[in-house]
Amino acid sequence: MTAPVQVGPPTSGPVPFVRAYAARSWSDPRTYITDRERQTLIHAANGKTNASIARAMGVGQETVKTRMQSILRKLRVGDRTQAVAVALCLGLLEMDDVEIPAAANRGYRDPIKP
């Protein structure tokens, strides 16, 4: 338990105090996500829905929703697309984590056949 620390001028009433918390060991608090949150984010990066993420991870859909809300809050973003982009920029995800389907751009810029 930490001892109360006097803040401001002395008062005759109760002594206000500030709790001293241990310094965080990471440089950016946004980089602290759990392993399960990272796995959830990888599934989201690969375009899976909450239902398919839940099946793949063996949890309920509500658990996936809760984890996604936690991820969004920790990364300070508004949706899962932004979360993936920020996670890639922060190094929480790597490009190898995102699977690109073989036919992703098939038909785009293919030569026109007569």
C-alpha positions in Angstrom: 0.0 0.0 0.0 1.3 3.4 -0.9 1.5 6.2 1.7 -0.7 9.3 1.0 1.2 12.1 -0.7 0.3 15.7 0.1 -1.0 17.6 -2.9 -1.2 21.4 -2.9 -1.2 23.6 0.2 -1.9 22.1 3.6 -5.6 21.8 4.5 -7.3 21.3 7.8 -9.6 18.6 6.3 -8.8 15.2 5.0 -5.5 14.8 3.2 -5.8 14.3 -0.6 -3.5 11.7 -1.9 -2.3 10.3 -5.2 -1.7 6.6 -5.7 1.8 5.8 -7.1 1.5 3.1 -9.8 4.5 1.2 -11.2 5.9 2.5 -14.4 4.7 0.6 -17.5 7.3 -1.5 -19.1 6.3 -0.8 -22.7 6.9 2.4 -24.6 3.5 2.8 -26.2 0.5 1.6 -24.2 -1.3 0.9 -27.5 1.2 -2.0 -28.1 -0.1 -4.0 -25.2 -2.6 -6.5 -26.5 -3.0 -10.0 -25.2 -2.2 -13.1 -27.3 -5.9 -13.9 -27.7 -6.6 -10.3 -28.8 -3.8 -10.6 -31.3 -5.2 -13.9 -32.6 -8.6 -12.2 -32.9 -7.1 -9.3 -34.8 -5.3 -11.7 -37.2 -8.7 -13.4 -38.0 -10.2 -9.9 -38.5 -7.4 -8.9 -40.8 -8.2 -11.9 -42.9 -11.8 -10.8 -43.3 -13.5 -13.2 -41.0 -16.8 -12.4 -39.3 -17.3 -12.5 -35.6 -19.1 -15.8 -36.0 -16.3 -17.4 -37.9 -13.7 -16.0 -35.5 -15.7 -17.5 -32.6 -15.8 -21.0 -34.3 -12.1 -20.9 -35.2 -11.0 -19.9 -31.6 -13.6 -22.1 -29.8 -15.3 -19.2 -28.0 -18.7 -17.5 -28.1 -19.6 -14.6 -30.4 -20.0 -12.3 -27.3 -16.4 -13.1 -26.3 -15.2 -12.1 -29.8 -17.3 -8.9 -29.6 -15.8 -8.1 -26.2 -12.3 -8.7 -27.4 -12.8 -6.6 -30.5 -14.1 -3.7 -28.3 -11.0 -4.1 -26.1 -8.7 -4.0 -29.2 -10.5 -0.9 -30.6 -10.2 0.8 -27.2 -6.5 -0.1 -26.8 -5.6 1.0 -30.3 -7.8 4.1 -30.1 -9.6 3.4 -33.3 -13.2 3.3 -34.4 -13.5 0.1 -36.5 -11.7 -3.2 -37.2 -10.3 -1.9 -40.5 -8.5 0.9 -38.7 -7.5 -1.5 -36.0 -5.7 -3.7 -38.6 -4.0 -0.7 -40.2 -2.8 0.6 -36.9 -1.7 -2.8 -35.8 0.4 -3.2 -38.9 1.9 0.3 -38.4 2.8 -0.4 -34.8 4.3 -3.8 -35.6 1.6 -5.8 -33.7 0.8 -7.6 -37.0 3.1 -8.5 -39.8 2.1 -8.7 -43.5 2.7 -12.5 -43.3 -0.3 -12.7 -40.9 -2.6 -11.5 -43.6 -3.5 -14.1 -46.2 -4.1 -12.9 -49.7 -6.4 -15.2 -51.7 -4.9 -16.5 -54.9 -7.6 -15.0 -57.1 -7.6 -11.6 -55.3 -7.1 -9.5 -58.5 -8.0 -12.0 -61.2 -9.7 -10.2 -64.0 -8.4 -6.8 -63.1 -6.3 -5.4 -65.9 -6.4 -8.6 -67.8 -6.0 -8.0 -71.5 -9.3 -7.7 -73.3 -9.9 -10.8 -75.4 -11.7 -10.3 -78.8 
